[in-house]
Amino acid sequence: MGRSSFGYIMTSEQKRKISHWLILLVPICYILFIPKKTVLLILGIIMLAVIVFELIRLQNEKLNLKYLKLFGDICREEEKKKVSTLIFSLLGIFLTIFFFNKAIALLAIFYLTFGDGFAALIGDKYGKHKIFYGKSWAGIIADFITCIIVGVIFLRFYPLNYLQIFFGALTATVVEILPSKDNLLIPVVSAFVVTLLK
């Protein structure tokens, strides 16, 4: 764990979620009128590079040790000997942008980055009562409220409706609770639900 400048000690999972906010660079680029095909090409190249690096890392003990020395604090225990979940995050974003229109894809990606991120931050700090698969009520509520807030703000810029925002947020929250590749499924499944309610 590391101590912030305010004296608050951050857990590895919290630092991990904050690092995942770098994913926001993707929708930011998309918002700035970079064509869809270009965004997908960039994501595809990054995914390929990450996959190749991960495969090499897991076969090369020295490289893996150097990697863990640099990034071990934000790696889950299982990722030290298996591929990083970053691959699933990138794939989820890629599929969401590929299959859904711009507004819905962006909303779903924001559900992933903000909802999942705040669920971890609040859940780790205040989530004393665990319920599903190690998840806490505090984290679940933080996830849903964050997604709702993101959605309401989103309505000011894109022509979606409150029904889409509510059920999209609910879907993202439920998927985050389940023992699944949530980084892959949250944007894809929530975008699908929002599309159905269009």
Backbone as CSV, one residue per row, in Angstrom:
resi,resn,N_x,N_y,N_z,CA_x,CA_y,CA_z,C_x,C_y,C_z
1,MET,0.843,-1.197,0.000,0.000,0.000,0.000,0.875,1.243,0.000
2,GLY,0.334,2.348,-0.513,1.085,3.584,-0.566,0.316,4.707,0.069
3,ARG,1.016,5.664,0.642,0.391,6.782,1.315,0.337,7.978,0.375
4,SER,-0.832,8.596,0.262,-0.988,9.765,-0.595,-0.459,10.991,0.117
5,SER,-0.472,12.130,-0.571,0.032,13.368,0.010,-0.860,13.846,1.147
6,PHE,-2.079,13.302,1.285,-2.993,13.696,2.348,-2.912,12.745,3.533
7,GLY,-2.000,11.796,3.489,-1.824,10.862,4.586,-2.713,9.641,4.505
8,TYR,-3.539,9.554,3.484,-4.445,8.407,3.312,-3.693,7.262,2.661
9,ILE,-3.804,6.080,3.249,-3.113,4.908,2.727,-3.994,4.216,1.701
10,MET,-3.509,4.130,0.481,-4.268,3.500,-0.596,-3.919,2.022,-0.682
11,THR,-4.930,1.205,-0.879,-4.692,-0.221,-1.065,-4.242,-0.463,-2.503
12,SER,-3.711,-1.650,-2.737,-3.277,-2.006,-4.089,-4.451,-1.988,-5.060
13,GLU,-5.620,-2.452,-4.591,-6.800,-2.486,-5.460,-7.269,-1.081,-5.813
14,GLN,-7.168,-0.161,-4.862,-7.553,1.219,-5.138,-6.609,1.848,-6.151
15,LYS,-5.304,1.634,-5.981,-4.343,2.163,-6.946,-4.545,1.533,-8.314
16,ARG,-4.943,0.287,-8.308,-5.206,-0.428,-9.563,-6.368,0.220,-10.302
17,LYS,-7.445,0.520,-9.578,-8.618,1.124,-10.205,-8.309,2.528,-10.720
18,ILE,-7.536,3.276,-9.962,-7.158,4.614,-10.407,-6.322,4.530,-11.680
19,SER,-5.430,3.547,-11.744,-4.621,3.377,-12.952,-5.497,3.034,-14.147
20,HIS,-6.621,2.360,-13.887,-7.543,1.999,-14.969,-8.239,3.220,-15.550
21,TRP,-8.204,4.331,-14.824,-8.834,5.546,-15.350,-8.079,6.086,-16.557
22,LEU,-6.892,5.550,-16.791,-6.179,5.904,-18.024,-6.977,5.476,-19.255
23,ILE,-7.901,4.517,-19.032,-8.770,4.065,-20.116,-9.578,5.239,-20.659
24,LEU,-9.777,6.261,-19.824,-10.544,7.434,-20.252,-9.929,8.108,-21.466
25,LEU,-8.663,7.856,-21.717,-8.025,8.430,-22.904,-8.733,7.979,-24.177
26,VAL,-9.310,6.780,-24.153,-10.003,6.256,-25.339,-11.249,7.071,-25.659
27,PRO,-12.206,7.211,-24.707,-13.366,8.033,-25.042,-13.030,9.495,-25.279
28,ILE,-12.003,9.999,-24.604,-11.599,11.387,-24.841,-11.173,11.555,-26.293
29,CYS,-10.381,10.612,-26.793,-9.965,10.659,-28.199,-11.175,10.548,-29.124
30,TYR,-12.112,9.692,-28.744,-13.318,9.483,-29.548,-14.168,10.758,-29.583
31,ILE,-14.289,11.415,-28.424,-15.052,12.651,-28.329,-14.428,13.752,-29.184
32,LEU,-13.111,13.749,-29.265,-12.400,14.794,-30.007,-12.401,14.529,-31.512
33,PHE,-13.432,13.817,-31.973,-13.686,13.640,-33.399,-12.635,12.825,-34.143
34,ILE,-11.914,11.992,-33.401,-11.053,11.040,-34.085,-11.970,9.966,-34.655
35,PRO,-11.853,9.654,-35.936,-12.779,8.697,-36.570,-12.804,7.342,-35.858
36,LYS,-13.964,6.704,-35.913,-14.161,5.410,-35.276,-13.133,4.392,-35.746
37,LYS,-12.886,4.335,-37.044,-11.933,3.362,-37.575,-10.535,3.596,-37.013
38,THR,-10.183,4.865,-36.835,-8.849,5.187,-36.298,-8.744,4.752,-34.845
39,VAL,-9.801,5.009,-34.060,-9.812,4.607,-32.654,-9.695,3.088,-32.543
40,LEU,-10.436,2.368,-33.379,-10.385,0.904,-33.358,-9.009,0.387,-33.771
41,LEU,-8.403,1.047,-34.751,-7.062,0.645,-35.189,-6.059,0.834,-34.060
42,ILE,-6.128,1.971,-33.387,-5.212,2.244,-32.276,-5.415,1.225,-31.158
43,LEU,-6.682,0.965,-30.824,-6.973,-0.024,-29.783,-6.480,-1.413,-30.173
44,GLY,-6.666,-1.766,-31.435,-6.217,-3.068,-31.913,-4.709,-3.224,-31.791
45,ILE,-3.987,-2.177,-32.156,-2.520,-2.208,-32.062,-2.077,-2.331,-30.609
46,ILE,-2.728,-1.555,-29.730,-2.380,-1.608,-28.308,-2.672,-2.993,-27.738
47,MET,-3.836,-3.549,-28.084,-4.177,-4.895,-27.602,-3.166,-5.928,-28.050
48,LEU,-2.787,-5.864,-29.319,-1.811,-6.814,-29.855,-0.486,-6.687,-29.124
49,ALA,-0.059,-5.437,-28.884,1.206,-5.205,-28.187,1.148,-5.746,-26.762
50,VAL,0.024,-5.522,-26.081,-0.125,-6.000,-24.707,-0.135,-7.524,-24.666
51,ILE,-0.842,-8.147,-25.598,-0.909,-9.614,-25.641,0.472,-10.213,-25.880
52,VAL,1.204,-9.664,-26.847,2.551,-10.162,-27.143,3.458,-9.994,-25.933
53,PHE,3.400,-8.802,-25.305,4.235,-8.554,-24.129,3.895,-9.525,-23.005
54,GLU,2.593,-9.734,-22.770,2.167,-10.620,-21.690,2.653,-12.053,-21.926
55,LEU,2.551,-12.525,-23.147,2.997,-13.880,-23.463,4.508,-14.018,-23.267
56,ILE,5.250,-13.001,-23.690,6.708,-13.026,-23.505,7.053,-12.942,-22.023
57,ARG,6.371,-12.050,-21.307,6.627,-11.867,-19.869,6.442,-13.158,-19.093
58,LEU,5.385,-13.878,-19.413,5.075,-15.095,-18.671,6.018,-16.249,-19.001
59,GLN,6.756,-16.115,-20.097,7.735,-17.137,-20.483,9.151,-16.756,-20.073
60,ASN,9.326,-15.499,-19.662,10.651,-14.992,-19.319,10.651,-14.531,-17.866
61,GLU,11.260,-15.309,-17.005,11.220,-15.025,-15.575,11.866,-13.689,-15.219
62,LYS,12.991,-13.371,-15.864,13.675,-12.111,-15.567,12.817,-10.911,-15.948
63,LEU,12.199,-10.985,-17.119,11.326,-9.899,-17.566,10.121,-9.774,-16.640
64,ASN,9.585,-10.906,-16.220,8.430,-10.891,-15.333,8.778,-10.258,-13.989
65,LEU,9.962,-10.564,-13.474,10.391,-9.984,-12.205,10.561,-8.467,-12.317
66,LYS,11.101,-8.016,-13.442,11.246,-6.566,-13.652,9.882,-5.896,-13.756
67,TYR,8.982,-6.572,-14.460,7.628,-6.043,-14.618,6.941,-5.931,-13.249
68,LEU,7.057,-6.982,-12.437,6.417,-6.996,-11.130,7.052,-5.983,-10.185
69,LYS,8.339,-5.722,-10.386,9.006,-4.711,-9.563,8.419,-3.333,-9.844
70,LEU,8.084,-3.096,-11.110,7.530,-1.792,-11.505,6.029,-1.697,-11.236
71,PHE,5.299,-2.766,-11.559,3.838,-2.699,-11.524,3.187,-3.707,-10.575
72,GLY,4.004,-4.415,-9.790,3.463,-5.446,-8.921,2.441,-4.934,-7.918
73,ASP,2.545,-3.655,-7.553,1.653,-3.089,-6.553,0.222,-2.933,-7.069
74,ILE,0.061,-2.912,-8.395,-1.295,-2.779,-8.948,-1.743,-4.057,-9.657
75,CYS,-0.963,-5.111,-9.500,-1.329,-6.408,-10.076,-2.003,-7.256,-9.015
76,ARG,-3.068,-7.925,-9.404,-3.657,-8.903,-8.500,-2.741,-10.117,-8.452
77,GLU,-2.875,-10.900,-7.400,-1.981,-12.036,-7.189,-1.989,-12.987,-8.380
78,GLU,-3.191,-13.246,-8.933,-3.290,-14.192,-10.050,-2.662,-13.657,-11.332
79,GLU,-2.537,-12.323,-11.433,-1.960,-11.726,-12.642,-0.443,-11.836,-12.681
80,LYS,0.156,-12.209,-11.586,1.608,-12.336,-11.556,2.071,-13.556,-12.338
81,LYS,1.151,-14.502,-12.523,1.487,-15.709,-13.286,0.532,-15.944,-14.440
82,LYS,-0.422,-15.007,-14.627,-1.363,-15.090,-15.739,-1.435,-13.736,-16.428
83,VAL,-2.076,-13.703,-17.588,-2.142,-12.445,-18.338,-2.922,-11.397,-17.563
84,SER,-2.563,-10.147,-17.768,-3.205,-9.025,-17.100,-4.641,-8.854,-17.581
85,THR,-5.506,-8.404,-16.677,-6.899,-8.139,-17.052,-7.015,-6.893,-17.930
86,LEU,-5.910,-6.165,-18.106,-5.919,-5.028,-19.018,-6.369,-5.465,-20.407
87,ILE,-6.000,-6.673,-20.783,-6.395,-7.209,-22.088,-7.917,-7.248,-22.211
88,PHE,-8.591,-7.679,-21.141,-10.047,-7.775,-21.165,-10.698,-6.395,-21.188
89,SER,-10.078,-5.433,-20.496,-10.589,-4.058,-20.526,-10.518,-3.497,-21.936
90,LEU,-9.377,-3.675,-22.569,-9.192,-3.166,-23.930,-10.140,-3.854,-24.908
91,LEU,-10.314,-5.170,-24.741,-11.207,-5.910,-25.627,-12.657,-5.452,-25.438
92,GLY,-13.068,-5.238,-24.179,-14.416,-4.772,-23.909,-14.684,-3.422,-24.547
93,ILE,-13.719,-2.524,-24.451,-13.858,-1.192,-25.051,-13.873,-1.295,-26.572
94,PHE,-12.998,-2.128,-27.119,-12.940,-2.319,-28.570,-14.288,-2.812,-29.106
95,LEU,-14.849,-3.844,-28.484,-16.112,-4.419,-28.941,-17.260,-3.425,-28.792
96,THR,-17.222,-2.653,-27.715,-18.280,-1.673,-27.476,-18.274,-0.588,-28.547
97,ILE,-17.101,-0.081,-28.859,-16.994,0.945,-29.901,-17.347,0.365,-31.265
98,PHE,-16.957,-0.886,-31.506,-17.196,-1.524,-32.799,-18.693,-1.754,-33.058
99,PHE,-19.409,-2.242,-32.042,-20.788,-2.676,-32.260,-21.859,-1.613,-32.000
100,PHE,-21.550,-0.590,-31.205,-22.593,0.342,-30.796,-22.310,1.763,-31.279
101,ASN,-23.367,2.562,-31.348,-23.156,3.936,-31.810,-22.345,4.729,-30.787
102,LYS,-21.868,5.872,-31.215,-20.898,6.631,-30.432,-21.408,6.989,-29.041
103,ALA,-22.613,7.533,-28.945,-23.148,7.978,-27.659,-23.252,6.820,-26.670
104,ILE,-23.810,5.712,-27.126,-24.003,4.553,-26.248,-22.661,3.926,-25.872
105,ALA,-21.747,3.851,-26.806,-20.428,3.291,-26.515,-19.700,4.120,-25.463
106,LEU,-19.745,5.436,-25.614,-19.079,6.314,-24.656,-19.692,6.175,-23.268
107,LEU,-21.017,6.141,-23.194,-21.687,5.995,-21.902,-21.270,4.693,-21.226
108,ALA,-21.245,3.598,-21.974,-20.885,2.299,-21.416,-19.434,2.273,-20.926
109,ILE,-18.554,2.935,-21.659,-17.148,3.006,-21.241,-17.010,3.835,-19.971
110,PHE,-17.801,4.902,-19.860,-17.777,5.712,-18.638,-18.354,4.926,-17.456
111,TYR,-19.346,4.078,-17.707,-19.849,3.204,-16.641,-18.717,2.329,-16.108
112,LEU,-17.917,1.800,-17.021,-16.798,0.940,-16.629,-15.758,1.716,-15.831
113,THR,-15.306,2.832,-16.380,-14.187,3.551,-15.755,-14.573,4.194,-14.432
114,PHE,-15.715,4.885,-14.393,-16.101,5.586,-13.171,-16.827,4.675,-12.182
115,GLY,-17.827,3.935,-12.658,-18.608,3.087,-11.757,-17.769,2.033,-11.077
116,ASP,-17.039,1.257,-11.870,-16.189,0.196,-11.332,-15.087,0.785,-10.454
117,GLY,-14.544,1.936,-10.869,-13.472,2.573,-10.114,-13.923,3.031,-8.737
118,PHE,-15.051,3.746,-8.682,-15.541,4.232,-7.387,-16.078,3.100,-6.520
119,ALA,-16.575,2.043,-7.142,-17.011,0.874,-6.367,-15.842,0.315,-5.559
120,ALA,-14.675,0.249,-6.186,-13.485,-0.271,-5.496,-13.003,0.697,-4.420
121,LEU,-12.956,1.984,-4.755,-12.457,2.979,-3.805,-13.333,3.054,-2.559
122,ILE,-14.649,3.148,-2.759,-15.578,3.245,-1.627,-15.705,1.899,-0.917
123,GLY,-15.784,0.823,-1.699,-15.923,-0.506,-1.102,-14.752,-0.882,-0.222
124,ASP,-13.531,-0.573,-0.654,-12.345,-0.893,0.144,-12.309,-0.093,1.442
125,LYS,-12.780,1.137,1.395,-12.697,2.009,2.568,-13.856,1.805,3.545
126,TYR,-15.057,1.624,3.001,-16.234,1.564,3.873,-16.982,0.228,3.821
127,GLY,-16.569,-0.669,2.950,-17.315,-1.911,2.755,-17.002,-2.990,3.768
128,LYS,-17.492,-2.827,4.980,-17.229,-3.814,6.026,-18.107,-5.054,5.872
129,HIS,-19.294,-4.874,5.289,-20.238,-5.981,5.169,-20.209,-6.555,3.751
130,LYS,-19.547,-7.686,3.601,-19.424,-8.327,2.294,-20.666,-9.168,2.013
131,ILE,-21.071,-9.184,0.754,-22.250,-9.977,0.402,-21.951,-10.946,-0.738
132,PHE,-21.869,-10.451,-1.963,-21.665,-11.332,-3.117,-20.203,-11.349,-3.553
133,TYR,-19.569,-12.520,-3.499,-18.239,-12.711,-4.070,-17.240,-11.651,-3.596
134,GLY,-17.315,-11.335,-2.326,-16.388,-10.364,-1.760,-16.781,-8.920,-1.986
135,LYS,-17.908,-8.681,-2.652,-18.380,-7.318,-2.889,-19.126,-6.829,-1.648
136,SER,-19.135,-5.524,-1.439,-19.815,-4.953,-0.274,-20.984,-4.083,-0.713
137,TRP,-21.906,-3.868,0.237,-23.025,-2.980,-0.052,-22.534,-1.580,-0.392
138,ALA,-21.504,-1.124,0.317,-20.972,0.215,0.083,-20.456,0.350,-1.346
139,GLY,-19.728,-0.660,-1.804,-19.180,-0.633,-3.162,-20.263,-0.710,-4.212
140,ILE,-21.260,-1.580,-3.985,-22.350,-1.748,-4.944,-23.156,-0.459,-5.083
141,ILE,-23.503,0.151,-3.935,-24.268,1.396,-3.961,-23.463,2.508,-4.618
142,ALA,-22.161,2.579,-4.304,-21.296,3.600,-4.906,-21.230,3.425,-6.418
143,ASP,-21.161,2.179,-6.859,-21.118,1.875,-8.293,-22.387,2.388,-8.980
144,PHE,-23.547,2.030,-8.437,-24.825,2.398,-9.057,-25.024,3.917,-9.066
145,ILE,-24.772,4.556,-7.936,-24.962,6.016,-7.849,-24.015,6.740,-8.798
146,THR,-22.770,6.270,-8.857,-21.797,6.885,-9.762,-22.247,6.766,-11.207
147,CYS,-22.718,5.580,-11.584,-23.191,5.377,-12.956,-24.398,6.268,-13.268
148,ILE,-25.294,6.429,-12.294,-26.450,7.306,-12.485,-25.998,8.748,-12.688
149,ILE,-25.081,9.203,-11.857,-24.571,10.581,-11.976,-23.902,10.792,-13.328
150,VAL,-23.067,9.832,-13.717,-22.403,9.916,-15.021,-23.445,9.993,-16.129
151,GLY,-24.494,9.161,-16.022,-25.528,9.138,-17.040,-26.299,10.443,-17.133
152,VAL,-26.648,11.013,-15.979,-27.399,12.276,-15.960,-26.564,13.395,-16.582
153,ILE,-25.296,13.436,-16.261,-24.404,14.430,-16.881,-24.335,14.192,-18.385
154,PHE,-24.302,12.938,-18.750,-24.201,12.531,-20.146,-25.391,13.035,-20.966
155,LEU,-26.576,13.086,-20.322,-27.796,13.523,-21.009,-27.706,14.962,-21.528
156,ARG,-26.833,15.736,-20.937,-26.676,17.127,-21.365,-25.989,17.231,-22.725
157,PHE,-25.331,16.146,-23.129,-24.540,16.201,-24.354,-25.022,15.246,-25.446
158,TYR,-25.747,14.192,-25.050,-26.180,13.199,-26.034,-27.669,12.895,-25.870
159,PRO,-28.373,12.610,-26.976,-29.832,12.408,-26.946,-30.257,11.020,-26.465
160,LEU,-30.002,10.737,-25.193,-30.479,9.503,-24.582,-31.593,9.857,-23.598
161,ASN,-32.226,8.861,-22.990,-33.306,9.150,-22.051,-33.011,8.552,-20.675
162,TYR,-33.832,8.954,-19.685,-33.585,8.531,-18.307,-33.756,7.023,-18.121
163,LEU,-34.635,6.412,-18.884,-34.821,4.969,-18.799,-33.541,4.241,-19.210
164,GLN,-32.922,4.704,-20.273,-31.656,4.119,-20.723,-30.572,4.285,-19.668
165,ILE,-30.516,5.483,-19.078,-29.502,5.761,-18.062,-29.688,4.850,-16.854
166,PHE,-30.937,4.727,-16.377,-31.208,3.932,-15.177,-30.858,2.465,-15.394
167,PHE,-31.395,1.872,-16.462,-31.172,0.440,-16.668,-29.751,0.140,-17.147
168,GLY,-29.135,1.087,-17.824,-27.729,0.922,-18.177,-26.863,0.901,-16.929
169,ALA,-27.147,1.817,-15.990,-26.408,1.877,-14.729,-26.654,0.626,-13.900
170,LEU,-27.906,0.178,-13.865,-28.244,-1.032,-13.110,-27.540,-2.250,-13.695
171,THR,-27.519,-2.346,-15.008,-26.846,-3.468,-15.673,-25.353,-3.470,-15.371
172,ALA,-24.723,-2.297,-15.485,-23.286,-2.195,-15.206,-22.983,-2.619,-13.776
173,THR,-23.845,-2.236,-12.844,-23.649,-2.575,-11.432,-23.792,-4.068,-11.195
174,VAL,-24.831,-4.670,-11.783,-25.064,-6.109,-11.606,-23.911,-6.922,-12.196
175,VAL,-23.456,-6.537,-13.384,-22.350,-7.264,-14.020,-21.083,-7.150,-13.187
176,GLU,-20.877,-5.983,-12.565,-19.687,-5.790,-11.737,-19.705,-6.699,-10.516
177,ILE,-20.907,-7.009,-10.021,-21.037,-7.863,-8.838,-20.691,-9.313,-9.152
178,LEU,-21.074,-9.770,-10.331,-20.937,-11.178,-10.682,-19.478,-11.600,-10.844
179,PRO,-19.171,-12.882,-10.579,-17.787,-13.373,-10.727,-17.473,-13.619,-12.198
180,SER,-17.190,-12.566,-12.916,-16.975,-12.683,-14.358,-15.864,-11.740,-14.776
181,LYS,-15.547,-11.744,-16.052,-14.583,-10.783,-16.593,-15.308,-9.448,-16.726
182,ASP,-15.496,-8.768,-15.586,-16.337,-7.578,-15.581,-15.800,-6.457,-16.461
183,ASN,-14.480,-6.337,-16.564,-13.914,-5.286,-17.415,-14.276,-5.486,-18.883
184,LEU,-14.467,-6.719,-19.266,-14.895,-7.039,-20.626,-16.403,-6.873,-20.781
185,LEU,-17.158,-7.358,-19.799,-18.609,-7.436,-19.941,-19.361,-6.158,-19.592
186,ILE,-18.861,-5.365,-18.652,-19.598,-4.159,-18.239,-19.926,-3.255,-19.418
187,PRO,-18.948,-2.832,-20.225,-19.305,-1.930,-21.328,-20.159,-2.595,-22.397
188,VAL,-19.867,-3.863,-22.713,-20.598,-4.553,-23.784,-22.056,-4.793,-23.394
189,VAL,-22.276,-5.353,-22.204,-23.635,-5.703,-21.788,-24.465,-4.453,-21.498
190,SER,-23.871,-3.462,-20.828,-24.632,-2.242,-20.532,-24.969,-1.494,-21.821
191,ALA,-24.060,-1.476,-22.792,-24.337,-0.829,-24.080,-25.468,-1.555,-24.806
192,PHE,-25.491,-2.877,-24.701,-26.548,-3.663,-25.336,-27.913,-3.327,-24.732
193,VAL,-27.972,-3.236,-23.401,-29.230,-2.917,-22.710,-29.693,-1.505,-23.084
194,VAL,-28.769,-0.557,-23.075,-29.125,0.826,-23.431,-29.648,0.892,-24.873
195,THR,-29.049,0.109,-25.747,-29.482,0.066,-27.157,-30.896,-0.497,-27.264
196,LEU,-31.204,-1.529,-26.486,-32.532,-2.130,-26.517,-33.619,-1.137,-26.087
197,LEU,-33.255,-0.203,-25.208,-34.236,0.748,-24.667,-34.297,2.045,-25.465
198,LYS,-33.628,2.083,-26.583,-33.568,3.302,-27.392,-34.925,3.633,-27.999
